[in-house]
Amino acid sequence: MQVGRVTVPPTAGLPLCPADLLPWGDANLADALATWLEVPEAQLECSGTSALMVALRTLQRLSPTRREVIVPAYTCPLVVIAISQCGLQPRLCDLSPGILDMDEHMLRGLCSERTLAIVPTHLCGRVADVQMALHFARLAGAYVIEDAAQALGARINGQSVGMQGDVGLFSLAVGKGLTTYEGGVLVARDAAIRSSLYAMHHRTVGYSLGWELLRSAELLGYAAAYRPSALDRVYGAPLRKSLARNDWIGAAGDDFNTVIPQHKLGTWRRRVGVRALKRLTMHLHKAQQRAERRVAQLSLIPGIEVIHDPTPNAQGTWPVILVRMPHQTSRDALMREHWASNLGLSLPFVNIISDYERYAPLLGRDFSDSVMIARNWAQRLVSVSNSEWLTDAQFDRLCGHISETVAREP
């Protein structure tokens, strides 16, 4: 494996400025986000996962006999952890062979009178087909929760993602664009559901000084270290350590705690978010311009597929560019040789949910859902950072390495 000093982050996050960290100013991040997203209201949570738990508990209270939640088999393990922690049953839906989205036929078969919600996922900023999920949810009397954790700023038909389903959620975690180090946002079209979400938050989420002090310290660390001069110490060194142990799960950051904390988002971090939000539109615009150039260049490489939005009239965000390699062998060869070579390579997630030894038990009796196509996606996907710190020369080298790796495929 090529190793060196890492100065390129795995995703294109929004850097913080010293002025963002001032301890005074407007703390109404919820209203600022609602205005920016052009939605009626936004509700703040301490993480995207906590936001999902508030949404699940709210909907389960509205439909107490329903306990199954359908999610893509290839998604963030935190989604299944949240479902399990709410006492609900995850069901895994396979992916379509040609589209990074849930398979229509399997989704139809999974829906029943037991289904509480379907969770379409805008993975890595690519906009999923929420209308398909809505169609089958309505037939079954279920809800739709849009997982837009990685897609703050994405739009469909000119409207923010998160507003097609019954509830939408965003993440304000590191690497997602706007960050309060950890944070979450809930939106909903229906005023009654918004009221229920608000009531559930106040019923189940309290203030924790310990968690807020920890997250505030981590946010200060992010502000100081999210720059090329410091990334090797905080990201590159742990990455190399994980790869030296052949621990791809640790290298990809998939080793999550299976107990999700829930607490209120503190005042200072909300003030930081309000100030940083003023730069987010320009940050996303520049990321889209970079992505357009880089996607065009990657598309010239024979044998690979660059992943676009699965739905028409969508404008996703570009924290990373997703590439599907021809086979698992070429994907693994590329990652072994270049993951730590400062070219912005990473994996969205290492496995489908049922292939993680740590998370598979959360599936319970439905461990055996057939998800072979999703497994094939997981074995072939790589993510390329869309960070401004990945130079054109580095990107040219990366394209060369991808081309050489594919050419060696027997």
C-alpha positions, 0 to 999 in steps of 0.5 A: 500500500502506498502511504504518505502524509494525508492532507485530503479528507474523505469528504468535502466538509465545510471548514469553520472560521475563527469568527464562527466560534464566538460565544455570543450571537444568534442561537436560533439554528432551527429557524435559520435552517428552516429558512435556508431549506425553505421548509415550514419548521426545522427541529434540532436533535443531537445527531442524525441518529437521534433524529431518526429515533425521535421520528420512529418513536413518534410514528410508532406512537401514532401506529402502535401495532406496527413494528417493522421498518424497511431500510436499504440493505446497504446503509449506515449501520447507525440506522439499524442501531436506531431502529433496534434501540427503539424496540422495532424490527429492521427489514432489509430491502435489496438494491436494484442491479442498475440503480443505487436505490431499493429494489421495487419488487422486493420493497413491494413484497416487504410491505405489510400490515406490520410495516411502520415506515420505509426509509429511503436513503439519499446515500452520499448526497445522491437523491433516492426515489422517494415517490416509489417508497411513498407509493408502497407505504401508502398501499400498506398504511405505513409512513416514509422517513427520508434519510437525508443525513448525507444530503443537506442541500440536495433538492428534487423538483426545486424542493429540499429533500426530506419533504416528499415523505412524512418525515425527513432527517439531516445530519450535522456530523463531521464531513456532512457539510454544515457541522456542529460536530454532531447534530441532527435536523427533523423536517415534516410536511404535515403540521400535526406530525411536526407537533408530534415530533416536537412533543416526542422530543420534549418527552424523551430528550433532556439536557446533558452537560457531560455530552455537551462539554464533550461535543463542544470540545470536539467541535473546537478540535474540528475547527482547529484540525480540519485543515491540510496541515493537521489532517494527517495527525487526526485522520491519516495516522488512525487510518494507517493504523487500522489498515495495518491491522487489515481492519477495513471497518475501523478504517471506514469509520463503521465501528459505531457504539450500539447505544445512541445518546440523546440530549439537547443541542447546546447554545454555543454549538447552535451559534456556531451553526448559524454563522457557518450556515451563511457560507454553506450555499457557496460551499455546495455550489463550488463542490458541485462545480468540482464534481461536474469536472471530476465526474466527466474525467472519471467517466472516460475510464473504461469499465467503471461507473460513476453513480448519479442521482437515481431520480430525474429532476434531482440535484444532489450534493457532492461530498464525495463521488461514488464509483462502481468498480467492475468487480470486487477484486479490482475494488479491493486491489485499488483500496489496498494500494491507494487508500492511504496514499492521500488521493481521497479514496474511501468506502461509503460503508464496508458491508451490507448490514447483515455482513457486519458481525457486530450489527447482524444480531440486530436483525433478529429473525429477519437476518435471512432477507435475500440481499445479494444485489446489495452485497454486490454493490457493497463489494464494488463501490468506492468513494472519491473525496470531492474536497477542494484540497484534492488538487487537480494533479492528485486527481489525475494520479487517482484516475490513472491508478483507477485505470491501471487497476481496471486494466489489470483485471483478468 
